Amino acid sequence: MTFDLSARLAERRAAHLYRQRPLLQSPQGPLVQVDGRELLAFCSNDYLGLANHPEVVRAMQQGAQAWGVGGGASHLVIGHSGPHHDLEEALAAFTGRPRALLFSTGYMANLAAVTALVGQGDTVLEDRINHASLLDAGLLSGARFSRYLHNDAESLGKRLEKAEGNTLVVTDGVFSMDGDLADLPALCAAARSKGAWVMVDDAHGFGPLGATGGGIVEHFGLGIDDLPVLVGTLGKAFGTAGAFVAGSEELIETLIQFARPYIYTTSQPPAVACATLKSLALLQSESWRREHLNRLITRFRQGAAEIGLTLMDSPTPIQPILVGDSERALRLSALLKERGLLVGAIRPPTVPAGSARLRVTFSALHSEAQLERLLDALAECWPLVAADA
C-alpha cells in the first residue's frame, strides 16, 4: 500500500481549493514586489505599518550586534536572554498584568496555554470558528472538547452546564477571517457564573483596538478576574515575530513548569525581542496610526456598500468581501491582480463551505488615494463576477 498524494492534490485543484504561495520580493508595505510585479497589497496583517519601520529595523540590527543572531537554547537552559526578559516585563506592564511569557510563535503560545491548563477529566469549550491553533490545542489537551455556536453566550451557557472538572473557555478576540469581535463581556459573565476560566487569543486585536492599542480587553474594559489568560502575537500589528501569554504569577509559573511547547523549544533570537521593544514603544506613542486606520475602515465600508458588496460585521482592519463560491472568489482576486491590486481569496477549509471571500486588510501606511484605487477597481470588477452567480 502506498500514499496516493497525487490524487489528493488533484481533488483539491478540481475544487478550486489549491493553495499557492506568492513570492514576496520586497519588504512589507502597501506597495510590494510579488512574483516580479509591483502590486498594491491589501492582504498583510502589518496593521500599524511597523514591519519595515526604520527604528524597528535599527533596533534589530543593534540587537544582533549585541546579542548575536540565535537564541542558542531553550529558555530553561541558557536561552533566556536579557532582551527576552525586558520584553516580558514590558508586555506585562502594557497589558496591566503581573507577568508575561514569551513564545516563538502564536501557534505555540496557544498550544502551550491550553494543554498546560486542562487535561483528561477537564473540559475545554471553544467558539466554532476559532483559529486552527486554538482548535488543535483543545483536541490535543485530552480534555473533553466541545464547540459552542459562534459568539453565542447562550450556546456557551448550555455547554457549561455539562462541563466537568476544570473548565476553560477559549475564544479569538478578533476572528481572523471574519474580522468581528468576540462578545467578551457576555462570554466572561457566562463563564464566571460557572467558575470557568476564559482565555482569549487577541492576535488581531493588539494594536488596532483599545485607547492605547491594548486590544480587545482594553476595548471592553475587562480585567484579569474576568479574563485570566490573555494571548497576543507579535507578528501582526507589532510587526516583528513571536507571541506572549499574560496573566497572574501563578499562571506564568504553571506554563514554565508544564507547557511542553515552551519547555522544549529554542528561544527566539534576542534581536527580535529588541525590535519588538521598539515596536511596542511606537505602538503606544503614535496614536495616529490607529486613528488613520479607523478612517480607512469607515471609508471602505461606506464605499463597499455603494458598490453593493457584501461585507461582514467587522470594525477592524480585517474587511472580508463575502463571495460564496470558491471559483468566483479566485476570479475576483485575479481581476484585481490584473489591475495591480493584491487581495487574497480565502476558501475552505480555512472558512466554512459556501463562504469563500476576499480578505481585505488595511495598514496604517495605506493612503486615502490607495483606498480609493481599491474601491474603483472593485466597482469595475465586481459586476463581472456577480454576473456569474
C-alpha positions, 0 to 999 in steps of 0.5 A: 500500500502506498500514499496516493498524494497525487490524487489528493492534490488533484481533488483539491485543484478540481475544487478550486481549493489549491493553495499557492504561495506568492513570492514576496520580493520586497519588504512589507508595505502597501506597495510590494514586489510579488512574483516580479510585479509591483502590486498594491497589497491589501492582504498583510496583517502589518496593521500599524505599518511597523514591519519595515519601520526604520527604528524597528529595523535599527533596533534589530540590527543593534540587537544582533550586534549585541546579542548575536543572531540565535537564541542558542537554547531553550529558555530553561537552559541558557536561552533566556536572554536579557532582551527576552526578559525586558520584553516580558516585563514590558508586555506585562506592564502594557497589558496591566498584568503581573507577568508575561511569557514569551513564545516563538510563535502564536501557534505555540503560545496557544498550544502551550496555554491550553494543554498546560491548563486542562487535561483528561477529566477537564473540559475545554469549550471553544467558539466554532470558528476559532483559529486552527491553533486554538482548535488543535490545542483543545483536541490535543489537551485530552480534555473533553472538547466541545464547540459552542455556536459562534459568539453565542453566550447562550450556546456557551451557557448550555455547554457549561452546564455539562462541563466537568472538572476544570473548565476553560473557555477559549475564544479569538478576540478578533476572528481572523477571517471574519474580522468581528469581535468576540462578545467578551463581556457576555462570554466572561459573565457566562463563564464566571457564573460557572467558575470557568476560566476564559482565555482569549487569543487577541492576535488581531486585536493588539494594536488596532483596538483599545485607547492605547492599542491594548486590544480587545480587553482594553476595548471592553474594559475587562480585567484579569478576574474576568479574563485570566489568560490573555494571548497576543502575537507579535507578528501582526500589528507589532510587526516583528515575530513571536507571541506572549501569554499574560496573566497572574504569577501563578499562571506564568509559573504553571506554563514554565513548569508544564507547557511542553511547547515552551519547555522544549523549544529554542528561544527566539533570537534576542534581536527580535525581542529588541525590535519588538521593544521598539515596536511596542514603544511606537505602538503606544506613542503614535496614536495616529496610526490607529486613528488613520486606520479607523478612517480607512475602515469607515471609508471602505465600508461606506464605499463597499456598500455603494458598490453593493458588496457584501461585507461582514460585521467587522470594525477592524482592519480585517474587511472580508468581501463575502463571495460564496463560491470558491471559483468566483472568489479566485476570479475576483482576486485575479481581476484585481491582480490584473489591475495591480491590486493584491487581495487574497481569496480565502476558501475552505477549509480555512472558512466554512463551505459556501463562504469563500471571500476576499480578505481585505486588510488595511495598514496604517501606511495605506493612503486615502488615494490607495483606498480609493484605487481599491474601491474603483477597481472593485466597482469595475470588477465586481459586476463581472463576477456577480454576473456569474452567480 
